[in-house]
Amino acid sequence: MNEPEDMQPVTDKFSMALTPRLEIVCNEKRFSNLYDLEAEVEKEEKPDSIEFHVNARLLHAPLLEPESPVSPESGEAACTLSYRFTDDAVEISAVMRKTPEFDRLEFVLPVISPTGEKVKREDSGSYIIEKPAGKIAVWSNANLVIPEFDRERVFNHVPGFEAVPLVAKWDVKSMPTLQIKLQVLPS
């Protein structure tokens, strides 16, 4: 599905899509699984979880031609993303099936969190976000960072949420599978 433009253009440089996504950067262009409108999705229900497995390409959608996404010039980029949902956690894993030459490979994970909620880096792969009724622990086997901004959060105009923009810097050559886990912890 491709939603038509029916809003004013967003000019806020701190606006960000809130959908978790895998991105590669090649020659200053971002290629993301979000632009693959033909991605294959499978659902698997288990007694203690629901899992989704997505086979997608990482594509670039030019602003003037968003209906015509393209692959990197260095070759097709394809991945398998898996999402496992349980009562108190979300586990995400990613594997690159086709990897062209690229400058950066990142998993972008915006976590809804208004200004004022404390965010603490535990180590190179984990953060704790303090919420009013508990905490969210975010862990990755990759280096997890918050990009440098001149504000604490990014903002998405629809639905109007602030988020902590966590980014897993993935070195696919030394780590074939990226793993990320978000878990709700009691206060």
Secondary structure, 3 states (H helix, E strand, C coil): CCCCCCCCCCCCCCECCCCCEEEEEECCEEEEHHHCCCCEEEEEEECCEEEEEEEEECEECCCCCCCCCECCCCCCCEEEEEEEECCCEEEEEEEEEECCCCCEEEEEEEEECCCCCCEEEEECCEEEEEECCEEEEEEECCEEECCCCCCCCEEECCCCEEEEEEEEECCCCCCCEEEEEEEEECC
